[in-house]
C-alpha cells in the first residue's frame, strides 16, 4: 500500500513538474511579448497552481483508464489518442471551473453560460496549448509502459543505465523475440 502511494506521488510530481515548466515557459514568453508594450505580466504562481490541478486531473483520467483504447497498438496511435482524450478532459474541467466560479460569485447557470461564450477563443487556445504539451508527455508515458514499473524513471534519474542494456532486457522478455 505504501509502495503504491509512493509510486502515485512520484508520478504526480513528474506530471506536475512537466506541466509547471511548460506553463512557466509559456508565461515567460507572454511576459516578454507584453513587455514590448510596457505591460507588466507575472503569473508564475498561477502556473504552479494550474500544474498541480492539471496533474491531479491527469491522474484521475488514468484511474478511469482514459485513453487506453489503443494500448498495444503502434505508439503514435496510443499517444495521440491519449493526448486527445486528456485534452478533452481538460476542456471539461476548464468549463466546469468557470461554472463553479460563477456559482461562487452568485451567478446562475444562464449568466455563467453567457460569460463563457466570449472566452471561447481563450479556452480554445488553452486546450490547443495543452494538446501540444501533452504530446511529448504522453509519448514518454507510452514508452514507459513498455518497460517494467519504474524502469524508465530509474534509467533517467537513478542508475543512468544505457538504453542498449535496457532494450536488450526488454526484448529478451518480449514474445516477439521467441
N, CA, C and O of each residue as an XYZ file, in Angstrom:
712
protein
N       0.833     -1.190      0.000
C       0.000      0.000      0.000
C       0.880      1.257      0.000
O       0.653      2.175     -0.788
N       1.864      1.294      0.870
C       2.771      2.438      0.936
C       3.569      2.556     -0.360
O       3.814      3.658     -0.849
N       3.971      1.415     -0.909
C       4.733      1.418     -2.164
C       3.896      2.016     -3.297
O       4.412      2.796     -4.097
N       2.622      1.660     -3.372
C       1.732      2.197     -4.400
C       1.541      3.705     -4.228
O       1.499      4.447     -5.209
N       1.427      4.150     -2.977
C       1.294      5.577     -2.676
C       2.533      6.330     -3.159
O       2.420      7.398     -3.760
N       3.701      5.776     -2.897
C       4.951      6.414     -3.317
C       5.021      6.495     -4.839
O       5.450      7.510     -5.387
N       4.599      5.427     -5.528
C       4.592      5.432     -6.992
C       3.655      6.520     -7.516
O       4.004      7.245     -8.448
N       2.466      6.634     -6.920
C       1.494      7.638     -7.368
C       1.985      9.060     -7.089
O       1.799      9.951     -7.918
N       2.600      9.275     -5.945
C       3.145     10.606     -5.625
C       4.272     10.958     -6.589
O       4.360     12.092     -7.061
N       5.122      9.998     -6.878
C       6.218     10.219     -7.829
C       5.659     10.563     -9.205
O       6.145     11.482     -9.864
N       4.644      9.828     -9.636
C       4.014     10.076    -10.935
C       3.379     11.467    -10.955
O       3.542     12.218    -11.917
N       2.657     11.804     -9.887
C       2.037     13.120     -9.788
C       3.104     14.219     -9.833
O       2.932     15.224    -10.522
N       4.195     14.027     -9.103
C       5.267     15.019     -9.085
C       5.880     15.236    -10.458
O       6.153     16.372    -10.848
N       6.098     14.149    -11.193
C       6.672     14.276    -12.532
C       5.715     14.974    -13.496
O       6.127     15.823    -14.287
N       4.437     14.610    -13.422
C       3.445     15.248    -14.295
C       3.337     16.739    -13.968
O       3.374     17.581    -14.865
N       3.203     17.056    -12.685
C       3.068     18.455    -12.273
C       4.322     19.254    -12.623
O       4.219     20.402    -13.054
N       5.505     18.662    -12.443
C       6.750     19.363    -12.786
C       6.819     19.640    -14.284
O       7.176     20.744    -14.697
N       6.477     18.642    -15.098
C       6.484     18.833    -16.545
C       5.536     19.966    -16.932
O       5.906     20.865    -17.688
N       4.308     19.915    -16.406
C       3.330     20.945    -16.740
C       3.750     22.316    -16.224
O       3.551     23.324    -16.901
N       4.335     22.357    -15.017
C       4.786     23.643    -14.484
C       5.853     24.264    -15.372
O       5.779     25.455    -15.675
N       6.841     23.490    -15.796
C       7.886     24.061    -16.642
C       7.323     24.497    -17.988
O       7.770     25.495    -18.552
N       6.350     23.761    -18.503
C       5.708     24.161    -19.750
C       4.953     25.475    -19.562
O       5.112     26.403    -20.355
N       4.128     25.555    -18.510
C       3.367     26.782    -18.249
C       4.281     27.952    -17.928
O       4.035     29.072    -18.376
N       5.324     27.709    -17.163
C       6.257     28.789    -16.810
C       6.963     29.316    -18.057
O       7.154     30.524    -18.198
N       7.350     28.422    -18.957
C       7.988     28.860    -20.201
C       7.011     29.679    -21.039
O       7.377     30.704    -21.614
N       5.779     29.221    -21.100
C       4.762     29.951    -21.855
C       4.490     31.314    -21.223
O       4.365     32.309    -21.938
N       4.397     31.375    -19.894
C       4.188     32.657    -19.200
C       5.369     33.591    -19.392
O       5.190     34.800    -19.535
N       6.567     33.043    -19.395
C       7.752     33.869    -19.634
C       7.706     34.459    -21.045
O       8.047     35.624    -21.249
N       7.286     33.655    -22.003
C       7.147     34.135    -23.369
C       6.096     35.257    -23.438
O       6.324     36.279    -24.086
N       4.951     35.067    -22.771
C       3.923     36.117    -22.726
C       4.468     37.389    -22.088
O       4.209     38.494    -22.565
N       5.225     37.223    -21.004
C       5.785     38.381    -20.315
C       6.724     39.156    -21.231
O       6.694     40.387    -21.249
N       7.551     38.452    -21.987
C       8.487     39.117    -22.891
C       7.760     39.854    -24.020
O       8.160     40.951    -24.409
N       6.708     39.256    -24.533
C       5.938     39.924    -25.588
C       5.229     41.159    -25.035
O       5.266     42.228    -25.644
N       4.580     41.005    -23.872
C       3.844     42.136    -23.298
C       4.775     43.254    -22.836
O       4.381     44.420    -22.803
N       6.003     42.900    -22.482
C       6.958     43.920    -22.046
C       7.276     44.894    -23.182
O       7.603     46.055    -22.937
N       7.179     44.417    -24.423
C       7.406     45.305    -25.564
C       6.370     46.424    -25.609
O       6.626     47.492    -26.167
N       5.213     46.179    -25.027
C       4.141     47.167    -24.998
C       4.016     47.815    -23.627
O       3.004     48.444    -23.317
N       5.048     47.658    -22.812
C       5.126     48.240    -21.468
C       3.986     47.766    -20.565
O       3.435     48.538    -19.780
N       3.644     46.482    -20.694
C       2.634     45.854    -19.838
C       3.341     44.849    -18.943
O       4.010     43.934    -19.424
N       3.188     45.026    -17.650
C       3.802     44.097    -16.695
C       2.948     42.841    -16.586
O       1.722     42.911    -16.505
N       3.613     41.697    -16.587
C       2.908     40.421    -16.539
C       3.763     39.450    -15.737
O       4.911     39.185    -16.094
N       3.215     38.931    -14.674
C       3.967     37.997    -13.828
C       2.982     37.040    -13.167
O       2.313     37.405    -12.200
N       2.891     35.824    -13.680
C       1.926     34.868    -13.138
C       2.545     33.483    -12.949
O       1.922     32.486    -13.312
N       3.726     33.399    -12.405
C       4.355     32.094    -12.236
C       3.682     31.281    -11.126
O       3.658     30.052    -11.193
N       3.142     31.944    -10.118
C       2.409     31.235     -9.069
C       1.176     30.564     -9.633
O       0.831     29.451     -9.233
N       0.510     31.232    -10.559
C      -0.648     30.652    -11.230
C      -0.227     29.416    -12.019
O      -0.976     28.441    -12.074
N       0.949     29.440    -12.627
C       1.455     28.289    -13.377
C       1.621     27.081    -12.467
O       1.290     25.958    -12.847
N       2.131     27.315    -11.271
C       2.319     26.215    -10.326
C       0.974     25.633     -9.892
O       0.801     24.415     -9.867
N       0.037     26.491     -9.554
C      -1.278     26.012     -9.119
C      -1.971     25.257    -10.253
O      -2.547     24.192    -10.030
N      -1.918     25.800    -11.451
C      -2.552     25.135    -12.589
C      -1.881     23.794    -12.884
O      -2.560     22.825    -13.223
N      -0.562     23.731    -12.758
C       0.148     22.470    -12.983
C      -0.245     21.422    -11.951
O      -0.410     20.249    -12.287
N      -0.395     21.839    -10.695
C      -0.808     20.897     -9.653
C      -2.228     20.390     -9.893
O      -2.501     19.200     -9.734
N      -3.126     21.291    -10.276
C      -4.512     20.892    -10.523
C      -4.586     19.970    -11.741
O      -5.241     18.929    -11.692
N      -3.923     20.346    -12.825
C      -3.984     19.521    -14.026
C      -3.242     18.198    -13.832
O      -3.609     17.192    -14.439
N      -2.209     18.189    -12.997
C      -1.539     16.928    -12.667
C      -2.505     15.965    -12.012
O      -2.502     14.771    -12.312
N      -3.330     16.481    -11.116
C      -4.334     15.648    -10.459
C      -5.415     15.216    -11.450
O      -5.894     14.084    -11.383
N      -5.803     16.101    -12.368
C      -6.790     15.749    -13.392
C      -6.254     14.606    -14.262
O      -6.990     13.676    -14.592
N      -4.987     14.679    -14.627
C      -4.382     13.612    -15.429
C      -4.391     12.294    -14.662
O      -4.707     11.252    -15.235
N      -4.053     12.323    -13.384
C      -4.081     11.092    -12.589
C      -5.504     10.545    -12.452
O      -5.701      9.330    -12.459
N      -6.484     11.423    -12.329
C      -7.878     10.970    -12.287
C      -8.272     10.310    -13.612
O      -8.960      9.289    -13.625
N      -7.835     10.895    -14.708
C      -8.100     10.287    -16.016
C      -7.449      8.926    -16.139
O      -8.020      8.016    -16.739
N      -6.275      8.780    -15.585
C      -5.591      7.486    -15.630
C      -6.333      6.453    -14.781
O      -6.445      5.291    -15.171
N      -6.836      6.876    -13.626
C      -7.585      5.955    -12.764
C      -8.792      5.385    -13.516
O      -9.126      4.210    -13.364
N      -9.440      6.222    -14.323
C     -10.602      5.783    -15.099
C     -10.213      5.220    -16.465
O     -11.073      5.020    -17.323
N      -8.916      4.965    -16.668
C      -8.380      4.353    -17.896
C      -8.736      5.160    -19.144
O      -9.011      4.597    -20.203
N      -8.728      6.459    -19.007
C      -8.999      7.336    -20.134
C      -7.839      7.233    -21.122
O      -6.679      7.359    -20.727
N      -8.131      7.012    -22.368
C      -7.102      6.966    -23.389
C      -6.433      5.621    -23.560
O      -5.425      5.525    -24.260
N      -6.965      4.574    -22.940
C      -6.343      3.250    -23.042
C      -6.827      2.452    -24.253
O      -6.406      1.311    -24.442
N      -7.685      3.022    -25.059
C      -8.310      2.286    -26.164
C      -7.286      1.701    -27.132
O      -7.480      0.593    -27.632
N      -6.217      2.413    -27.400
C      -5.242      1.961    -28.387
C      -3.984      1.374    -27.752
O      -2.936      1.307    -28.394
N      -4.086      0.952    -26.504
C      -2.937      0.316    -25.849
C      -2.614     -0.974    -26.597
O      -3.501     -1.769    -26.906
N      -1.352     -1.160    -26.876
C      -0.924     -2.341    -27.621
C      -0.817     -2.082    -29.115
O      -0.303     -2.923    -29.853
N      -1.290     -0.945    -29.566
C      -1.173     -0.547    -30.973
C       0.136      0.240    -31.127
O       0.818      0.492    -30.134
N       0.493      0.627    -32.346
C       1.688      1.462    -32.504
C       1.616      2.696    -31.599
O       0.544      3.267    -31.401
N       2.738      3.092    -31.067
C       2.784      4.156    -30.059
C       2.211      5.480    -30.547
O       1.683      6.250    -29.745
N       2.303      5.761    -31.831
C       1.772      7.026    -32.334
C       0.261      7.087    -32.124
O      -0.270      8.144    -31.782
N      -0.443      5.961    -32.324
C      -1.898      5.946    -32.135
C      -2.270      6.096    -30.671
O      -3.144      6.889    -30.320
N      -1.604      5.329    -29.820
C      -1.940      5.412    -28.393
C      -1.562      6.780    -27.828
O      -2.274      7.314    -26.978
N      -0.453      7.348    -28.290
C      -0.031      8.667    -27.811
C      -1.023      9.746    -28.232
O      -1.452     10.551    -27.406
N      -1.388      9.766    -29.505
C      -2.305     10.807    -29.981
C      -3.714     10.627    -29.429
O      -4.394     11.612    -29.140
N      -4.160      9.383    -29.279
C      -5.491      9.163    -28.698
C      -5.521      9.592    -27.237
O      -6.470     10.236    -26.791
N      -4.479      9.232    -26.497
C      -4.402      9.639    -25.082
C      -4.316     11.165    -24.990
O      -4.954     11.768    -24.126
N      -3.540     11.786    -25.865
C      -3.404     13.245    -25.882
C      -4.753     13.908    -26.145
O      -5.129     14.853    -25.453
N      -5.478     13.413    -27.142
C      -6.789     13.976    -27.453
C      -7.766     13.759    -26.299
O      -8.503     14.672    -25.929
N      -7.774     12.555    -25.733
C      -8.697     12.245    -24.628
C      -8.453     13.143    -23.424
O      -9.397     13.671    -22.837
N      -7.191     13.314    -23.059
C      -6.889     14.123    -21.889
C      -7.076     15.614    -22.174
O      -7.395     16.379    -21.264
N      -6.882     16.032    -23.414
C      -7.157     17.428    -23.765
C      -8.643     17.722    -23.624
O      -9.028     18.785    -23.139
N      -9.477     16.779    -24.048
C     -10.926     16.950    -23.875
C     -11.301     16.942    -22.394
O     -12.201     17.674    -21.982
N     -10.624     16.128    -21.596
C     -10.875     16.123    -20.149
C     -10.515     17.477    -19.547
O     -11.238     17.987    -18.691
N      -9.408     18.060    -19.984
C      -9.017     19.391    -19.505
C     -10.049     20.423    -19.933
O     -10.363     21.335    -19.168
N     -10.580     20.293    -21.146
C     -11.635     21.202    -21.603
C     -12.859     21.104    -20.693
O     -13.421     22.123    -20.292
N     -13.261     19.902    -20.375
C     -14.413     19.712    -19.485
C     -14.151     20.354    -18.131
O     -15.020     21.036    -17.589
N     -12.959     20.142    -17.582
C     -12.640     20.737    -16.284
C     -12.544     22.258    -16.368
O     -12.904     22.944    -15.411
N     -12.065     22.807    -17.495
C     -11.989     24.262    -17.645
C     -13.394     24.871    -17.655
O     -13.631     25.908    -17.036
N     -14.311     24.228    -18.352
C     -15.687     24.725    -18.395
C     -16.335     24.586    -17.023
O     -16.998     25.510    -16.553
N     -16.146     23.438    -16.381
C     -16.697     23.244    -15.037
C     -16.124     24.255    -14.047
O     -16.840     24.765    -13.185
N     -14.824     24.540    -14.177
C     -14.192     25.531    -13.300
C     -14.865     26.892    -13.458
O     -15.103     27.594    -12.475
N     -15.164     27.250    -14.677
C     -15.816     28.534    -14.936
C     -17.206     28.582    -14.304
O     -17.590     29.590    -13.711
N     -17.959     27.483    -14.435
C     -19.290     27.435    -13.832
C     -19.230     27.473    -12.311
O     -20.069     28.108    -11.672
N     -18.250     26.803    -11.729
C     -18.104     26.820    -10.264
C     -17.752     28.223     -9.787
O     -18.294     28.691     -8.786
N     -16.838     28.905    -10.503
C     -16.507     30.286    -10.141
C     -17.751     31.173    -10.201
O     -17.973     31.997     -9.313
N     -18.556     31.003    -11.245
C     -19.777     31.783    -11.363
C     -20.747     31.490    -10.239
O     -21.382     32.402     -9.709
N     -20.867     30.225     -9.871
C     -21.753     29.838     -8.778
C     -21.285     30.445     -7.459
O     -22.100     30.907     -6.661
N     -19.978     30.443     -7.234
C     -19.426     31.028     -6.008
C     -19.713     32.520     -5.940
O     -19.954     33.062     -4.862
N     -19.689     33.181     -7.090
C     -19.957     34.625     -7.133
C     -21.441     34.939     -7.277
O     -21.811     36.085     -7.531
N     -22.290     33.931     -7.115
C     -23.735     34.159     -7.086
C     -24.413     34.175     -8.438
O     -25.564     34.599     -8.540
N     -23.728     33.721     -9.483
C     -24.361     33.713    -10.799
C     -25.144     32.410    -10.994
O     -24.791     31.367    -10.444
N     -26.196     32.497    -11.776
C     -26.910     31.279    -12.128
C     -26.273     30.655    -13.366
O     -25.311     31.192    -13.915
N     -26.812     29.525    -13.800
C     -26.250     28.793    -14.930
C     -26.261     29.630    -16.203
O     -25.274     29.655    -16.938
N     -27.367     30.312    -16.465
C     -27.500     31.115    -17.688
C     -26.482     32.251    -17.728
O     -25.897     32.524    -18.777
N     -26.269     32.912    -16.597
C     -25.282     34.015    -16.556
C     -23.872     33.483    -16.776
O     -23.070     34.113    -17.465
N     -23.573     32.343    -16.203
C     -22.246     31.740    -16.410
C     -22.059     31.340    -17.856
O     -20.971     31.494    -18.412
N     -23.107     30.831    -18.467
C     -23.045     30.426    -19.866
C     -22.817     31.631    -20.774
O     -22.082     31.538    -21.757
N     -23.443     32.762    -20.448
C     -23.243     33.977    -21.238
C     -21.821     34.492    -21.126
O     -21.286     35.045    -22.087
N     -21.206     34.321    -19.976
C     -19.825     34.777    -19.793
C     -18.815     33.865    -20.467
O     -17.728     34.311    -20.835
N     -19.155     32.605    -20.633
C     -18.199     31.667    -21.204
C     -18.080     31.833    -22.719
O     -17.025     31.550    -23.288
N     -19.147     32.288    -23.378
C     -19.131     32.437    -24.838
C     -18.023     33.374    -25.328
O     -17.296     33.001    -26.249
N     -17.858     34.581    -24.752
C     -16.779     35.447    -25.235
C     -15.383     34.898    -24.920
O     -14.405     35.265    -25.572
N     -15.298     34.025    -23.925
C     -13.997     33.451    -23.550
C     -13.700     32.175    -24.314
O     -12.723     31.490    -24.015
N     -14.535     31.844    -25.303
C     -14.370     30.613    -26.067
C     -13.018     30.531    -26.759
O     -12.390     29.472    -26.774
N     -12.566     31.638    -27.331
C     -11.271     31.649    -28.014
C     -10.134     31.414    -27.020
O      -9.173     30.707    -27.324
N     -10.248     32.012    -25.830
C      -9.229     31.827    -24.795
C      -9.181     30.374    -24.325
O      -8.104     29.799    -24.166
N     -10.347     29.795    -24.106
C     -10.408     28.398    -23.675
C      -9.900     27.489    -24.789
O      -9.182     26.524    -24.526
N     -10.269     27.794    -26.032
C      -9.774     27.017    -27.173
C      -8.267     27.069    -27.293
O      -7.625     26.053    -27.556
N      -7.696     28.255    -27.101
C      -6.237     28.394    -27.157
C      -5.567     27.597    -26.036
O      -4.513     26.992    -26.233
N      -6.192     27.607    -24.867
C      -5.645     26.851    -23.737
C      -5.653     25.355    -24.045
O      -4.696     24.650    -23.725
N      -6.719     24.872    -24.658
C      -6.815     23.448    -24.978
C      -5.796     23.078    -26.054
O      -5.181     22.014    -25.978
N      -5.614     23.926    -27.038
C      -4.595     23.659    -28.066
C      -3.213     23.624    -27.427
O      -2.399     22.759    -27.750
N      -2.947     24.563    -26.519
C      -1.668     24.583    -25.809
C      -1.486     23.297    -25.002
O      -0.398     22.722    -24.987
N      -2.548     22.845    -24.332
C      -2.461     21.615    -23.550
C      -2.247     20.413    -24.457
O      -1.479     19.513    -24.116
N      -2.908     20.384    -25.598
C      -2.731     19.291    -26.551
C      -1.268     19.187    -26.957
O      -0.692     18.099    -26.987
N      -0.678     20.332    -27.266
C       0.736     20.344    -27.680
C       1.645     19.921    -26.526
O       2.629     19.213    -26.738
N       1.320     20.350    -25.314
C       2.127     19.958    -24.151
C       1.981     18.476    -23.844
O       2.929     17.830    -23.399
N       0.789     17.939    -24.083
C       0.538     16.536    -23.760
C       1.225     15.570    -24.718
O       1.507     14.436    -24.333
N       1.501     15.981    -25.946
C       2.099     15.052    -26.914
C       3.417     14.473    -26.397
O       3.531     13.249    -26.326
N       4.420     15.282    -26.030
C       5.660     14.658    -25.525
C       5.450     13.940    -24.187
O       6.079     12.916    -23.922
N       4.560     14.486    -23.347
C       4.338     13.850    -22.056
C       3.766     12.451    -22.231
O       4.230     11.505    -21.595
N       2.766     12.317    -23.084
C       2.161     11.000    -23.271
C       3.012     10.092    -24.147
O       2.905      8.870    -24.047
N       3.850     10.661    -25.000
C       4.793      9.821    -25.748
C       5.759      9.137    -24.773
O       6.015      7.938    -24.884
N       6.281      9.895    -23.837
C       7.165      9.311    -22.818
C       6.391      8.334    -21.953
O       6.913      7.280    -21.589
N       5.157      8.669    -21.621
C       4.297      7.803    -20.815
C       4.106      6.452    -21.513
O       4.232      5.397    -20.891
N       3.798      6.500    -22.823
C       3.583      5.267    -23.571
C       4.869      4.452    -23.691
O       4.838      3.223    -23.635
N       5.983      5.132    -23.853
C       7.267      4.418    -23.891
C       7.540      3.757    -22.548
O       8.035      2.631    -22.498
N       7.221      4.446    -21.466
C       7.454      3.866    -20.131
C       6.594      2.633    -19.897
O       6.968      1.761    -19.113
N       5.440      2.547    -20.571
C       4.602      1.354    -20.437
C       5.251      0.115    -21.048
O       4.847     -1.007    -20.743
N       6.249      0.305    -21.904
C       6.952     -0.828    -22.496
C       7.940     -1.457    -21.514
O       8.329     -2.614    -21.673
N       8.341     -0.695    -20.508
C       9.304     -1.161    -19.523
C       8.583     -1.674    -18.286
O       7.379     -1.476    -18.125
N       9.332     -2.330    -17.421
C       8.795     -2.709    -16.116
C       8.478     -1.446    -15.332
O       9.011     -0.374    -15.618
N       7.598     -1.585    -14.330
C       7.196     -0.459    -13.479
C       8.423      0.239    -12.897
O       9.223     -0.391    -12.206
N       8.575      1.525    -13.170
C       9.648      2.325    -12.600
C      10.976      2.230    -13.324
O      11.925      2.918    -12.946
N      11.078      1.388    -14.366
C      12.367      1.197    -15.049
C      12.802      2.452    -15.804
O      13.975      2.825    -15.759
N      11.875      3.104    -16.495
C      12.244      4.315    -17.232
C      12.670      5.415    -16.272
O      13.642      6.124    -16.530
N      11.945      5.561    -15.160
C      12.323      6.532    -14.138
C      13.731      6.224    -13.633
O      14.555      7.124    -13.465
N      13.989      4.956    -13.398
C      15.306      4.539    -12.914
C      16.388      4.867    -13.930
O      17.468      5.326    -13.559
N      16.106      4.635    -15.211
C      17.086      4.947    -16.249
C      17.386      6.445    -16.320
O      18.532      6.845    -16.524
N      16.360      7.261    -16.151
C      16.534      8.706    -16.241
C      17.158      9.312    -14.991
O      18.033     10.172    -15.089
N      16.714      8.870    -13.815
C      17.038      9.603    -12.601
C      17.919      8.871    -11.589
O      18.438      9.501    -10.667
N      18.097      7.577    -11.734
C      18.828      6.870    -10.686
C      20.137      6.282    -11.189
O      21.197      6.875    -10.991
N      20.078      5.144    -11.825
C      21.301      4.425    -12.162
C      22.002      4.937    -13.401
O      23.210      4.751    -13.548
N      21.274      5.573    -14.288
C      21.902      6.077    -15.502
C      22.315      4.963    -16.426
O      23.310      5.091    -17.138
N      21.575      3.871    -16.433
C      21.881      2.742    -17.303
C      21.794      3.152    -18.752
O      21.272      4.217    -19.083
N      22.299      2.313    -19.597
C      22.262      2.620    -21.014
C      20.991      2.065    -21.626
O      20.425      1.086    -21.139
N      20.566      2.681    -22.663
C      19.350      2.234    -23.343
C      19.579      0.867    -23.968
O      18.658      0.052    -24.019
N      20.800      0.600    -24.447
C      21.072     -0.680    -25.084
C      20.807     -1.841    -24.135
O      20.177     -2.826    -24.520
N      21.287     -1.730    -22.890
C      21.086     -2.833    -21.944
C      19.622     -2.932    -21.542
O      19.108     -4.038    -21.373
N      18.939     -1.802    -21.386
C      17.524     -1.840    -21.012
C      16.686     -2.413    -22.141
O      15.774     -3.203    -21.897
N      16.987     -2.021    -23.384
C      16.241     -2.554    -24.512
C      16.554     -4.019    -24.733
O      15.676     -4.790    -25.122
N      17.802     -4.417    -24.490
C      18.151     -5.831    -24.615
C      17.377     -6.665    -23.602
O      16.878     -7.738    -23.940
N      17.271     -6.187    -22.370
C      16.492     -6.896    -21.358
C      15.023     -6.961    -21.752
O      14.360     -7.981    -21.563
N      14.527     -5.863    -22.300
C      13.120     -5.813    -22.658
C      12.830     -6.759    -23.830
O      11.806     -7.442    -23.825
N      13.712     -6.808    -24.829
C      13.449     -7.648    -25.989
C      13.624     -9.127    -25.673
O      13.024     -9.973    -26.336
N      14.438     -9.454    -24.669
C      14.558    -10.857    -24.265
C      13.232    -11.365    -23.704
O      12.875    -12.528    -23.894
N      12.506    -10.487    -23.013
C      11.242    -10.881    -22.399
C      10.067    -10.743    -23.367
O       8.952    -11.168    -23.061
N      10.319    -10.151    -24.532
C       9.257     -9.900    -25.494
C       8.809    -11.185    -26.166
O       9.647    -12.014    -26.521
N       7.497    -11.372    -26.352
C       7.023    -12.555    -27.057
C       7.447    -12.577    -28.523
O       7.478    -13.639    -29.145
N       7.774    -11.403    -29.078
C       8.207    -11.346    -30.475
C       9.584    -11.957    -30.679
O       9.890    -12.438    -31.770
N      10.416    -11.946    -29.648
C      11.776    -12.460    -29.788
C      11.848    -13.960    -29.598
O      12.914    -14.553    -29.764
N      10.733    -14.586    -29.254
C      10.739    -16.043    -29.019
C      10.310    -16.811    -30.224
O      10.263    -18.041    -30.188
